[in-house]
Every structure is written in structure tokens, then in C-alpha cells.
Amino acid sequence: MKQILFVLVVLLSLTSIRVSAQLTREDYQKADSVMKLGELVYNEVSRINWIDSTNTFWYRVKTRDGIEYKIVDSEKATKKAAFETQKLVEALNEQLKRKTAADKLRLDRLEFDLEKNQIHFVAENAYWTCNLKNYKLEKDSVRKQQQRRDRGYWGKFFDEQGNDPVVSPDSVWTAFLRDYNVYIKNNKDRKEYQLSFDGSKGEFYSSYFSWSPDSKKLAVNKVRDNYHRQIFFVESSPDSQLQPILHYRDYLKPGDAVPVKQPALFDVENKMQIPVDATAFLNQFSLSNPKWGENSDAFTFEFNQRGHQVYQVVEVDAESGDVRVIIDEQSPTFIDYSGKKYRYDMEDRNEIIWASERDGWNHLYRIDATTGKVKNQITIGEWVVRRVLEVDEDSETIFFYGSGKNEGEDPYYLHCYRVNFDGSGLTELTPEAMNHDVSFSDNLDYFTDTYSTVQTPPTTVLRRSSDGKIVLELETTVIDNLVEKGWIEPEPFVAKGRDGKTDIWGNIFRPTNFDASKSYPIIEYIYAGPHSSFAQKDFRAVNYSFSSLAELGFIIVQMDGMGTSNRSKAFHDVCWKNLKDAGFPDRILWIKAAAEKYPYMDTTRVGLFGGSAGGQSTLAGLLFHPEFYKAGVSSCGCHDNRMDKIWWNELWMGYPIGPQYEECSNVVNADKLEGKLMLIVGEMDDNVDPASTMQVADALIKADKDFELVVLPGSNHTLGGTYGEQKRRDFFVRNFLKEETPDWNKSE
């Protein structure tokens, strides 16, 4: 009996040692050190910068010897140093009275002037010009500085009720608003004419005036105003004062009334309004501003019907005001206007290039602009056009990103293709089975291509646009020092989805101290926003969202389940009116398949974390799949889709608001919580109303559920920042590793 008691005491003491084991600050610092591994990656090209309309470009690259700038002549297929770095550094040091080493030189907003053999750049908050003949360095004048700022100017944002006058193309007239109505002024004799008489505060004319190219007609939208919902939040700890500050934003939510626009047409010569019957387009989510054709015969607008199941391109005749629908896109679920819409007008041909999922895959069509009929489908097959890059009307060629065309390859890899307008001549220009990032010269003769995978470091080459042939090899990224430090490449993993047929693609991330003899909890980094796909496809030395978390003893996984984009329309439609699904049936099968292959992945300890839509999915995983997901950290989540921004939620959840909103609500279903939960929210979040997190917290309290709540003063839409990351790591260490975390309040 004494021996039995002795054994029990020993076992209990061992158990207590395990429970009281504690990770130290040093453990966390070591985990953080993995973020520095990116410094051991060399010869990785920064963004390509084509110089004006030439076939010459420059790029920056970090080598073992420091930062270098290189310039490439595509026609000559030559590469050389862009300038003599040492001379430039010496000139800078003399001007700035400092000592900067040549291998540390980093120039911001660098521009080349090939004709003058000069470069322009920013250093020490000043603009500089360097003559590359003698390396004479001059500080730019204020005027030149402003000119360079203007090159990055993308257009001014106008309020609908603004009063910014717009001059006609022939400079004779100026259109402006007065008392909510449209006026024009003759710029020669300064006489003013009132063109509309029915504007009012509640139903006003917009300031987005659109002149016909011949200056004879003026088009603009008349806007029936709507209720301006606002969200409010308190900045509790402002730097500017002791007392808190109340902030607000205009913020429409699902179901809210939206502004209703109607196109208006004015005859400038006769000073009269031409009636336009647009009553067929009143049930709108949006109606675009008028876009004139080059011959001034008509203008078009795009109509997005409320509910996002009808999207039309509509033409208005400039003489009669008659309206006709050119393109009528319809779907029984949703039209992904935010991610897949593409329109390119070719007026000389009277044709439109249009993107559509009407055959179940996102493809390009050539539309007759007069009849609206399809002349031909340009691309076709069980693969998708991801983005049109360039259209060359002279050669009747389209360059685009596509994915999913190559069998046996990750269907998300971007490849660059060219195809003729009639659908012939489809050519893959980037054949390597990797993810490609391309940049074209202005005349489309050449393009650069950087390709990689999660396991393969980037290679950058110069290719010929006609056939994709490599003209010049530019850089191959070197990672030998990275590997020496213990870097373990992510592993792409594929498993069948819920239908037993569809491949679900994702990645497995292991810590640098990985030991296959140990058992690891699994943490899924989730983002299931239907607007795209999210699993990493290109090379990164570290992932800033979770690499340091993995180092503490976790395996991180990420995948794209059904309901996300960039596959077939059917794959995407799973999300419709069903955001709580979030691809979980596919994700769970994927993780189980990975664990079957790798027994060190412990499916009894599966957690997840994410922000925004990922925050919503994190809690949804705990609520609707408690048998699998045991813990989660949800940041800035939209926990009830009626609380979030109107466009995103109505697009996927449908309109009008129906029972599906409650069925998918984390607030309504909060009483289902069984696992461990931490909520993180920034008090200043103007992307997702922070009240959404507080409402789910309220519902959890009312359901007598235990959870942790972290409110970040002054923070906006965030995963949590440095403090949130600390809390998230502590949470998973305590709940899955069963170890104590550092006493952060104890001074070192």
C-alpha cells in the first residue's frame, strides 16, 4: 500500500511539474527571431520600373554586398549597374554632411531621365537631381518637387453634392451646380444658363459632370438622397487631449436605403434637357457615372441591380435620350462585380470585350456593341481568366492572367497568356509550373516575369511578348544562408473536398525546430472571404501573420475551401447566403487527410485564428463545428452580417435581408460555444463596426459562456498588432501546450 501511495505521489508530482512548466521571455524572443530570416534572402528583385514609353527598365536588388540598382535595355538584351553607386553616395554624403555606406544606399521615388542622363529621387525628405555624367547633385526646386508628386496623382475624389466646375473639351463652357441644379456658363461672355429646374436638397444633381467629346451635350446623374447611417466610436486615449474623442463615419449596412441615381442629358446648344426614361433601373444598388463614346452619339452607364443578380451595360442616345441595354448579365446567385467584372470598349470596331461567368467559368467574350450579341467567346474551358493585363487593338491581342488550365498543377498559379480577339492563337507565355508576376513594356514588345512557389525562390527573367521566349535572365534568388539557419519550406498539400472529387489546395507550415517524433497542435490561419483566394502561392521566407507563432511549437495550416473565388462558379456559389459555411466541410477533411499522412499533427488540438472575415469564420468554426475546432482567436470580426458594410455582405448574403442572416450570425448562435475563445477588437475600427464584436461578447455573457476579450485603445482594423500577437500566442500556449506563459508584468 505504501509503495502504491509512493508511486501516486511521484506521478502527481510529475504531473504538477508539467502543468507548471513555463515558457520564458527568451522562448518568445527566440520565436520572434524567425522574423529576421527574411534578411538572409539575396538577389530577390523589387518591383520592375519601366522608364516612360521605352523598352528600358530598372530594378532594385539586395545582394550579399548590399543594395544594387540595375538598368536593362530589352532590345539589346543587356543588363548593367544603373549608376556608379560609390560616386552617388559620396555626392550625397557631401550634401547631407553624413556618412552612408554604398551598400546601404536606398533611394525613394527613383526616376530616370534617359535623354538628360539624370536620375531624380528622394533622400532626407528632399527631392534631388543627379547628373550621371559628373554626379553633380542638386536639390530640386519646389516646382519640380510638386511636378513629381503630381505624377502619382490618381484623381480627385468629389462628393456627389460638391460644386467643382467642369470645363467642356472645347473650353467654351463650364458646367457647375447651384441650388442643387445644373448650370452652364459661357467662358467668353460669362453668361450663365440654367439647364435643370427640378433639383432639391433631397433630389439633387451630382457634381460628376460628363461632357460629350464634341462639347454639345452634357450628362450627369440626378441623385435621390438616402438615409445616411453613421457608426460611432470613442477614441478613449487620444494623444492630443485628456478627454476621449467621439468619432463617426458614414457607413451603410445591409438592408439600408441606398442613393438612387437617374441619368440626365442636356442639349447645350439649345439650352434644354432631353428626357431619359430610366425607370427600369430604379431598383439599383449602384448606377455608374455617364461614359461618352468618342463620336458623341451616345453615352453608357452600368447598372447593378440591388441583390447583385443583374448587371447591365446600358446606352443612352445623345439625340433622343432613348435607352437600350447592350449587355445583360444575370445570375441566380450573385454576379461577382467586385472581383471579376471587366469591360473594354473598342469603338472603332463597335465591340466590347467583356468578362463573364455565364458558362460556369470566368472567361472573356467579344460583344457586338450594337446588338449586344456575343460575336465569339474569346477564352473557354474549365479554367479561369484571373485578370486582363493589356489589350492591343492593333494586333487584336489580349494579354491576361489565367489559372487552372494546366493539369496536375496548382489551379491557383497565375500564368500569363496571349489570345487573339477571335479566340484563336491562345499561347501560354510563362510555362513554368509556378506562380508568375509579370510587367509589360509600354509598347507590349517585352515583359518581365518573376516566378516562384512557396518552396522555390523567385527567378526573374525578361521575355518576348510574342512567344514568351526568354530574352535575358535577370536574377535568381539565393537562400542558402536561410536554409542554414533552419528554415523549413512550407509544404503544399492537396486533399479532396466534401464532394469527394474536388481538390482543395493549401499549405503546411512547420517551425524551424520541427521534430517529427513530437506531437503538434494544429492552428489554422483562416480567411474565407468570398472575394478571392488566400492561401500563399509564391515564395516568402517568413509569414508575418504566423511564423513566430509556429516557432512556439505549433503547425500552421492555410487552405482555400469551397466558397472562395478563383475556381469555378459552382465552387464559389457555396458561399451564397451561407457565409457560416466558410468551406469548413472541406477544411476539416483537408486537415484530417494531412494528419493521416503526418501523425505528428494532433487533430484533438485544432485551433484557428483570423481577422475581419477571418475573425467571423474563426468564431463560426467554434460555434458550428465544436467537435473539431477547440480554440480560436477572433480579431475584428464581422459577427453578424447585418452589422457590416453593405456592399460586401449583400453581395454574398443576398438581398433583401432574410433568415439566412440570423442563421449565419455568431451573435444569434453564441450559445453554441464549447471551445476556448479570445476576441480582439480595435476601438477605432472603421472597417468593421467594433460594435459587432461587443454584441457577440454581450450574447456570450448572456449565455453564461466563458471567453477572453481584448480591446485595443486607438487601434483600427487589425489582427491585434504587437500586443494582440502576444495575447494570441499566450492563448494558444496555455490552451494547447498546457504551459504557463511569461509573467509580462515582471521586470526583466
C-alpha positions, -999 to +999 in steps of 0.1 A: +000+000+000+029+024+009+045+016-024+013+024-043+010+057-024+046+065-032+040+059-069+009+081-069+028+109-052+056+106-078+031+106-107+012+136-092+045+155-087+055+148-123+021+160-135+023+191-115+058+198-129+043+195-165+014+218-156+036+244-140+061+243-169+066+279-182+077+294-214+101+323-208+106+357-224+137+341-240+114+315-257+093+342-271+123+363-282+137+332-299+103+327-317+104+364-328+139+360-342+125+339-370+111+371-385+147+382-393+152+352-416+140+374-445+173+393-442+191+361-454+174+362-488+195+376-516+191+386-552+153+390-550+141+417-574+120+445-562+092+459-584+101+464-620+100+501-632+097+506-669+111+540-680+084+560-697+075+545-731+109+530-737+119+493-737+143+501-708+136+494-672+153+495-638+150+474-606+165+472-572+180+441-557+196+432-524+228+412-529+253+399-504+273+431-510+243+454-503+216+471-523+222+475-560+203+493-588+204+478-623+191+490-656+181+468-685+179+475-723+154+450-736+162+455-772+199+450-767+193+423-740+219+440-718+220+445-680+243+468-661+246+489-630+221+518-632+248+542-619+281+543-600+268+538-565+300+549-548+301+583-566+264+589-559+269+581-522+299+604-520+279+632-535+250+626-511+273+624-481+289+657-491+255+674-494+239+659-463+270+660-442+267+624-433+285+590-438+263+565-456+280+533-469+274+524-506+260+490-497+232+507-476+220+532-503+182+532-507+166+558-530+129+565-527+107+575-556+136+570-580+130+582-616+153+580-647+156+607-674+174+588-702+176+618-725+193+640-700+212+611-683+198+621-650+180+605-620+156+620-596+149+607-561+140+615-525+165+615-497+163+631-462+128+644-471+141+664-501+140+658-539+173+656-557+185+655-592+218+638-601+236+643-634+251+609-642+278+624-664+296+641-635+275+631-604+267+667-597+238+666-572+213+694-569+183+698-546+151+702-567+131+734-567+097+734-551+081+735-585+099+703-596+090+686-563+054+693-569+056+681-605+069+648-593+042+645-566+016+651-593+029+621-613+015+598-586-019+616-586-048+593-594-076+618-595-095+638-570-125+624-551-156+646-553-186+645-531-218+639-551-230+673-538-198+691-544-196+721-567-164+717-586-170+732-621-161+712-651-149+728-684-161+714-717-135+699-740-136+729-764-132+752-733-162+772-743-185+761-715-182+754-678-208+732-660-215+738-624-241+733-597-262+760-580-290+753-556-289+716-565-294+723-602-272+722-633-259+754-648-235+762-676-215+794-682-201+807-714-165+813-708-163+840-734-192+863-724-196+850-689-233+844-694-249+817-673-278+794-682-299+772-660-304+737-676-323+719-648-351+732-626-361+702-605-331+698-582-336+699-545-318+690-513-333+656-513-331+650-550-301+668-564-279+667-594-244+652-590-212+671-595-197+643-616-204+661-649-196+643-681-192+663-713-196+648-747-163+650-767-179+675-791-190+697-762-226+697-775-241+675-748-237+672-710-246+641-690-249+638-652-268+617-627-297+631-607-295+616-572-323+609-548-307+611-514-309+583-488-306+579-451-270+584-441-263+558-414-233+565-393-212+544-370-198+559-338-167+550-318-148+566-290-111+572-290-105+566-254-069+576-251-061+603-277-026+618-279-040+653-283-060+657-252-070+641-219-107+636-226-119+610-251-130+619-286-161+608-303-157+598-340-182+588-366-182+576-402-209+574-429-215+537-431-243+519-449-253+484-437-272+456-453-308+465-459-303+503-457-317+525-483-291+535-510-290+566-531-309+562-563-294+577-595-310+585-628-291+597-658-298+632-671-290+645-705-287+682-716-285+698-750-260+726-745-267+743-779-304+746-773-301+750-735-326+722-728-329+689-711-335+658-731-358+633-712-342+600-704-366+572-692-346+552-667-374+539-646-363+503-654-332+509-634-346+523-602-341+491-582-304+497-581-275+490-558-255+513-579-256+532-612-223+544-626-215+579-639-220+585-676-193+575-701-194+591-735-184+574-767-157+591-788-182+601-815-205+618-790-235+598-804-243+582-770-232+576-735-233+545-714-238+537-678-235+504-658-265+493-637-260+469-607-294+458-596-300+455-558-292+420-549-263+417-574-280+392-596-284+415-626-256+437-641-262+456-673-244+480-696-269+505-709-266+530-737-284+564-739-288+580-773-275+616-773-302+630-796-334+612-785-325+601-749-337+566-759-323+538-737-312+503-747-295+475-728-263+464-745-251+437-721-275+419-697-256+398-672-277+377-649-271+350-623-294+331-599-269+336-571-246+366-575-225+384-600-190+390-587-189+426-599-162+435-573-137+408-584-143+397-619-161+425-639-141+436-669-151+458-698-130+472-726-148+493-753-134+492-788-155+520-805-138+518-839-148+482-841-181+487-823-172+459-800-168+453-762-145+428-745-165+416-715-158+391-687-185+367-676-191+335-657-221+326-678-207+292-688-196+284-652-160+297-655-147+332-657-139+339-693-137+367-719-163+374-746-164+397-776-197+415-777-213+434-806-219+468-791-249+474-814-269+442-809-254+431-776-249+396-791-218+375-785-196+376-816-174+349-801-162+335-768-126+345-766-115+321-739-132+288-730-126+258-708-126+245-672-102+272-661-104+309-653-093+342-666-080+360-635-072+395-648-068+412-681-033+428-683-032+445-716-053+449-748-035+456-781-061+467-806-036+470-834-026+433-832-060+423-819-044+406-790-053+403-753-027+396-726-041+382-694-035+362-662-052+328-662-051+298-638-063+262-636-056+254-672-026+230-667-034+195-654-015+183-625-007+218-613-019+240-585-050+256-601-043+289-584-009+295-601-011+326-622+002+322-658+004+349-685-014+342-718-020+359-750-050+353-773-065+369-804-098+387-803-115+359-822-103+333-797-075+319-818-038+317-810-041+311-773-005+310-762+010+304-727+038+328-723+050+316-689+052+278-690+070+272-657+047+254-632+049+282-607+032+315-597+040+343-621+042+381-617+046+400-650+052+436-660+049+448-697+067+475-715+046+503-728+046+491-764+040+455-752+070+441-770+086+427-738+076+418-703+095+408-671+084+376-653+091+368-617+081+332-609+083+311-577+064+288-554+062+285-516+091+262-519+110+276-548+127+310-545+120+336-572+136+338-606+132+369-627+136+370-665+129+392-694+106+376-721+094+384-756+057+391-757+051+374-790+060+339-778+073+341-742+108+332-752+134+343-725+155+372-738+176+377-707+179+361-673+180+388-647+182+374-612+179+341-593+171+344-556+196+328-533+185+312-500+215+290-489+220+311-457+183+309-450+184+272-452+215+270-430+195+288-402+169+260-401+143+274-425+118+247-434+100+252-467+061+252-465+046+221-480+017+224-505-009+198-496-039+186-516-070+167-503-104+160-516-133+183-506-167+175-494-179+161-527-151+136-528-139+149-562-128+185-559-092+192-549-087+215-520-052+232-520-033+246-491+000+247-473+015+232-441+040+254-422+064+239-397+086+255-371+124+257-377+129+234-347+104+208-361+108+173-346+087+146-363+088+125-331+067+151-312+030+158-313+020+193-326-013+212-321-027+225-354-036+261-359-054+272-390-049+307-402-083+313-418-096+338-442-126+326-462-137+360-477-155+350-509-140+379-528-107+360-536-085+331-527-059+334-500-035+305-495+001+316-502+014+307-537+047+325-540+079+324-521+082+341-487+110+335-462+086+343-433+049+348-430+043+378-408+009+366-397+020+334-381+057+324-384+066+334-348+035+316-335+046+284-352+081+287-336+065+282-301+055+246-310+026+247-335+020+236-370+001+262-390-021+254-419-039+275-445-061+265-474-089+277-497-122+258-492-153+259-513-170+293-512-138+312-521-131+326-555-108+318-585-122+284-593-154+275-610-187+294-604-201+263-587-171+263-563-177+299-555-215+297-551-212+276-520-208+309-500-241+324-513-264+332-483-242+308-464-211+326-450-211+304-419-201+275-442-167+292-448-156+260-465-154+242-432-165+208-445-135+209-469-111+224-444-118+197-418-114+169-444-081+186-455-067+187-420-077+151-413-061+140-445-029+158-436-029+143-401-034+109-416-002+114-436+016+131-408+007+115-374+026+143-355-003+166-364-027+162-335-064+166-346-075+166-309-059+200-306-071+221-336-075+258-333-079+287-357-074+325-359-081+352-383-092+388-387-121+406-403-140+379-424-114+356-409-125+367-374-161+359-383-150+325-396-129+318-365-158+321-342-181+303-367-157+273-366-161+271-328-198+275-329-208+253-358-180+227-356-172+223-319-164+187-324-133+196-344-122+232-335-113+235-298-099+271-296-098+303-316-087+339-315-111+361-335-099+396-344-121+425-356-147+400-368-180+408-385-201+385-363-234+394-378-235+403-414-262+429-408-237+449-388-210+452-415-206+472-447-235+470-472-217+460-504-197+431-492-224+415-472-253+419-496-232+406-524-226+372-506-256+370-482-282+383-506-309+410-506-335+415-492-324+406-457-337+372-449-335+344-423-300+334-437-285+364-419-296+351-385-287+316-394-251+327-401-249+351-372-223+344-345-243+366-322-275+347-326-257+314-322-233+324-294-249+300-270-233+271-291-198+279-279-180+250-264-143+257-271-119+284-258-123+318-273-105+351-274-120+382-290-097+411-301-111+444-314-097+479-320-119+506-306-114+527-337-122+501-363-140+519-391-138+489-415-159+465-395-181+482-369-165+474-335-200+471-320-202+438-339-175+423-315-192+439-285-226+424-294-212+389-297-195+395-263-228+406-249-245+374-263-218+352-249-222+368-214-260+364-216-254+327-225-231+324-195-201+315-217-165+320-207-142+339-231-115+365-232-119+400-246-091+422-256-099+458-266-071+478-282-073+516-275-067+537-305-064+507-329-083+504-362-089+473-382-062+449-371-053+413-362-040+428-330-007+444-335+022+436-312+001+434-281-026+413-298+001+389-311+014+385-276-021+377-263-028+353-292+004+334-286-002+332-248-038+319-255-027+290-277+003+282-254-020+279-224-048+261-241-029+237-263+006+233-249-007+235-213+022+256-203+024+288-184+033+319-203+058+346-192+049+370-164+049+401-186+044+424-157+075+413-140+105+434-149+134+416-166 
